Amino acid sequence: MTISMAESTAASHNRRPDQRPNRRRIADGLLAALAPVTACSIALGGLTTWVTYGAAGSPARIAVTEGRVFLPYGEVRDTAAFFRITNSGGADDRLLKVTSPAAESGTALSRHRMISASAATARTVDSARVPAGGTLAMSPFGLDVTLRARPGWQEGTFVPFTLHFERAGRIDVQAIVVRPGGGG
């Protein structure tokens, strides 16, 4: 099928004037496309930076250091243990529980809060968050592990513990028995 020159000219004259491309229509189209292209470029740049610095999808990497257990005194054998937990990974983790074969009747994660200059409250907690790229430092004024010491613990004795994490699994550590307030 061939189209004559007259039919072609008639078809082009039947086009509405607002359908013809002009500078304004082309500029408006380019501006409309610029917003999503810019948003995608910014997102890609952010993801590239995240991957470059090693945080993209990296799992929790847990290290447990500075394990200490307070030496019980007098007839009281209830005491507390403290650890410094560092997560150098790119994902949060949770400390679910702490166990020790050297504890007489089990262990518990506890959180202490001062209510006055000479009084504090303690409550058992189910778990503790260890933030990605952060540290959880246990202390007598915050999170600790409460336990009942076996008879015969002395300053300098090492006590075995297993820390159970949601993502990192089990980590076995030793904590040294120190006198409360001794700075050890």
C-alpha positions as CSV (number, residue, x, y, z in Angstrom):
1,M,0.0,0.0,0.0
2,T,1.4,3.3,-1.1
3,I,0.5,6.7,0.3
4,S,0.3,9.6,-2.0
5,M,1.9,12.9,-1.3
6,A,-1.5,14.5,-1.0
7,E,-2.6,12.0,1.6
8,S,0.6,12.4,3.6
9,T,0.2,16.2,3.6
10,A,-3.5,15.9,4.6
11,A,-2.6,13.6,7.5
12,S,0.0,16.0,8.9
13,H,-2.5,18.9,8.7
14,N,-5.0,16.9,10.6
15,R,-2.6,16.7,13.7
16,R,-3.6,19.1,16.4
17,P,-1.1,21.9,17.0
18,D,-0.6,21.0,20.7
19,Q,0.7,17.5,19.7
20,R,3.8,18.8,17.9
21,P,7.0,18.7,19.8
22,N,8.5,22.1,20.7
23,R,11.2,23.4,23.0
24,R,8.8,23.8,26.0
25,R,7.4,20.3,25.7
26,I,10.8,18.8,25.4
27,A,12.1,20.8,28.4
28,D,9.1,19.8,30.5
29,G,9.6,16.1,29.6
30,L,13.3,16.3,30.6
31,L,12.5,18.0,33.9
32,A,9.9,15.3,34.7
33,A,12.5,12.6,34.1
34,L,15.2,14.4,36.1
35,A,13.5,13.8,39.5
36,P,13.5,10.0,39.5
37,V,16.9,9.8,37.9
38,T,18.3,12.1,40.6
39,A,16.6,10.0,43.4
40,C,18.0,6.8,41.9
41,S,21.5,8.3,41.7
42,I,21.5,9.4,45.3
43,A,20.2,6.0,46.5
44,L,22.9,4.3,44.4
45,G,25.6,6.5,45.9
46,G,24.5,5.8,49.4
47,L,24.4,2.1,48.9
48,T,27.8,2.2,47.3
49,T,29.2,4.0,50.3
50,W,27.5,1.5,52.7
51,V,29.0,-1.5,50.8
52,T,32.4,0.2,50.5
53,Y,32.8,0.7,54.2
54,G,31.8,-2.9,55.0
55,A,28.4,-2.5,56.7
56,A,26.2,-4.0,53.9
57,G,24.8,-7.2,55.0
58,S,27.6,-8.1,57.4
59,P,26.5,-10.3,60.3
60,A,27.0,-9.4,63.9
61,R,30.6,-10.0,65.0
62,I,30.7,-10.3,68.8
63,A,33.7,-10.1,71.1
64,V,33.4,-10.5,74.8
65,T,36.1,-9.0,77.1
66,E,36.8,-7.7,80.6
67,G,34.9,-10.6,82.4
68,R,34.7,-9.9,86.1
69,V,32.8,-11.5,89.0
70,F,32.5,-9.8,92.4
71,L,33.9,-11.8,95.2
72,P,31.0,-12.6,97.7
73,Y,31.6,-11.5,101.3
74,G,30.4,-12.7,104.6
75,E,27.7,-15.4,104.6
76,V,26.1,-14.0,101.4
77,R,27.0,-16.0,98.2
78,D,24.8,-14.0,95.8
79,T,27.0,-11.9,93.5
80,A,27.2,-10.4,90.0
81,A,29.3,-10.9,86.9
82,F,30.1,-8.2,84.3
83,F,31.3,-8.3,80.7
84,R,32.1,-5.9,77.9
85,I,30.4,-7.0,74.7
86,T,31.5,-5.4,71.4
87,N,29.6,-5.9,68.1
88,S,31.9,-4.9,65.2
89,G,29.4,-6.3,62.6
90,G,26.7,-4.6,60.6
91,A,23.7,-6.2,62.3
92,D,22.3,-5.9,65.8
93,D,22.4,-8.9,68.0
94,R,20.8,-9.8,71.3
95,L,22.3,-11.4,74.4
96,L,19.7,-14.0,75.3
97,K,21.2,-15.5,78.5
98,V,24.4,-16.3,80.3
99,T,25.1,-19.7,81.9
100,S,27.9,-20.9,84.1
101,P,28.6,-24.4,85.4
102,A,30.3,-22.8,88.3
103,A,27.1,-21.0,89.5
104,E,25.3,-22.9,92.2
105,S,21.7,-22.3,91.1
106,G,21.7,-20.8,87.7
107,T,22.1,-17.2,86.5
108,A,19.9,-14.3,85.4
109,L,20.3,-11.2,83.4
110,S,19.4,-8.2,85.6
111,R,19.1,-4.5,85.1
112,H,19.7,-2.2,88.1
113,R,18.5,1.3,88.4
114,M,19.4,3.8,91.2
115,I,16.2,5.3,92.8
116,S,18.1,7.5,95.3
117,A,21.6,8.1,96.5
118,S,21.6,4.9,98.6
119,A,18.9,2.7,97.1
120,A,18.5,0.8,93.8
121,T,16.0,-1.6,92.2
122,A,16.8,-4.6,90.1
123,R,14.6,-6.5,87.7
124,T,15.3,-9.6,85.6
125,V,15.4,-9.0,81.9
126,D,14.9,-11.5,79.1
127,S,17.6,-10.2,76.8
128,A,19.8,-7.2,76.0
129,R,20.5,-5.5,72.7
130,V,24.0,-5.4,71.4
131,P,23.9,-2.7,68.6
132,A,25.7,-3.0,65.3
133,G,29.0,-1.2,65.6
134,G,28.5,-0.6,69.3
135,T,29.2,-1.9,72.8
136,L,27.2,-3.2,75.7
137,A,29.2,-2.6,78.9
138,M,27.8,-4.3,81.9
139,S,28.1,-2.6,85.3
140,P,26.7,-2.7,88.8
141,F,24.6,0.3,87.8
142,G,23.1,-1.2,84.7
143,L,23.0,-4.6,83.2
144,D,24.7,-7.5,84.9
145,V,24.5,-11.3,85.4
146,T,23.3,-12.3,88.9
147,L,24.4,-15.7,90.3
148,R,25.1,-17.6,93.5
149,A,28.8,-18.4,94.0
150,R,30.0,-21.8,95.0
151,P,31.9,-21.9,98.3
152,G,35.7,-21.4,98.0
153,W,35.9,-18.7,95.4
154,Q,38.9,-16.4,96.0
155,E,40.2,-13.3,94.4
156,G,42.0,-14.1,91.2
157,T,40.0,-17.3,90.5
158,F,38.7,-17.7,87.0
159,V,35.0,-18.6,86.5
160,P,33.7,-20.1,83.2
161,F,30.7,-18.6,81.5
162,T,28.8,-19.1,78.2
163,L,27.0,-16.1,76.7
164,H,24.2,-17.1,74.3
165,F,23.4,-14.7,71.5
166,E,20.5,-14.6,69.0
167,R,22.7,-14.4,65.9
168,A,26.3,-15.1,67.1
169,G,25.4,-18.2,69.0
170,R,27.4,-19.4,72.0
171,I,30.6,-17.7,73.2
172,D,32.6,-19.3,76.0
173,V,34.6,-16.9,78.2
174,Q,36.3,-16.7,81.6
175,A,35.7,-14.0,84.2
176,I,38.1,-13.2,87.0
177,V,36.9,-12.9,90.6
178,V,37.6,-9.4,91.9
179,R,36.8,-7.5,95.1
180,P,33.9,-5.1,94.7
181,G,35.3,-1.6,94.3
182,G,38.8,-3.0,93.8
183,G,39.0,-1.6,90.2
184,G,39.8,-5.1,88.8
